[in-house]
Amino acid sequence: MPHKFSAAVAWTSLAFISYATLSPIGDRPQLSNSADIEHVAAFAFLGFAFCTAYRKRLKFVCSVVPSSAVALEFLQTLTQIVMANCWMPPKRSLAAC
C-alpha cells in the first residue's frame, strides 16, 4: 500500500509539473519571484518522490527525472514559439456590430 501511494504521489507530481510548465504564463502557479528556484525545488521533489516510490529501480529513476526535465523545458520553449507565431484575430468591439 505505501508503494502505491508513493508511486501515485510521484506520477501526480510529474503531471502537475508538466501542467505548470506547459500552461500559459498567466495560468502558471507562482510560489516565489524566481522561476529558477521553483524549477529546482519542483524537480528535487520529483526526484525524491520517484526515489521513494521506486527504491529498487535506481536506473529508472535516474532516467525519468532528468529526461522529463529536459523534455519539459524543450516543450516549454516550443510552446512559447508557437504561441508567439500564432495568428490571433483582432477583437471586435461591440460598437462595431
N, C-alpha and C positions, 0 to 999 in steps of 0.2 A: 504494500500500500504506500509506504513513504516513497518508494522508487517512482511509482506512477504519479504521485503528487509533484515530486521534484522535476520529473520529466515534463509534466504539464506546465509548471512554472517556467521552465527553460524555453519551451516552444512558444508559450504565450508571450514571454519577454521578447523573443525574436520577432513575433508578429507585431507587437507594439512598437518595437524599434523600427521595423520596416514601415509601419504606418507613419510614424513620426518623421522618418527620413524622407519618404516619398510624397507626403502630403504638401499642399501649397504652403507657402511661408506663413500666411495668416492663420492657418489651421494647426500649426505645429505647437505642441505644448512647450512651454519655456520655463525652466526652473531657475536659471541664472542668466547673467548677461553674457557669459562666454559659452559659445557653442562648442568650442574645443573641449572644455571641461565636461560638458554634458555628454559628448560623444565618448570620451574616455571612460566616464563613470558608467554609461549605459553598456558599453562593450565589456568593461570589467565585471559588471554584474552578470552579463550574459555568460561570460566565461566561467564565473563562479557557479551559476545555475547549471550549466552543462556539465561542469566537473562534478557537481553534487549528484546530478541525475545519472551520469554515465561514468562512474568511478573506474570501472574496469576497461573502458574503451577510450583511452587517452588519445590514441591516434585519431579517432572520430571527432573528439572534442577539439583537438588541435587543428583539424581541417575545417570544421564547421564554423567556428568563431572567426578566424581570420578571413576565410573566404566569404563569409556573409558580410563582414565589414567592408571588404574591398568591393564586392558586388553592389552593396547598397550605396556606397559613395559614388561608384560609377553610374548607377542608375539615377542617383540624385542629380548629378551633373547632366546626364542625358535628359531628364525631365525638365530641368531648367532651360536647356537649349531648345527643346521642343516647345515649351510654353512661351519662350521669348519670340520664337519664329511663327507662332500660331496666329492666324489672322482672326481678329475679333471684329465682328460687325459693329459699326458705331451705334451707340444707344440713341434712340429717338426720344424726343421729349413728347409729353402729352399735348403740348401746344401745337405740334406739327401735325397731329392727327385731325 
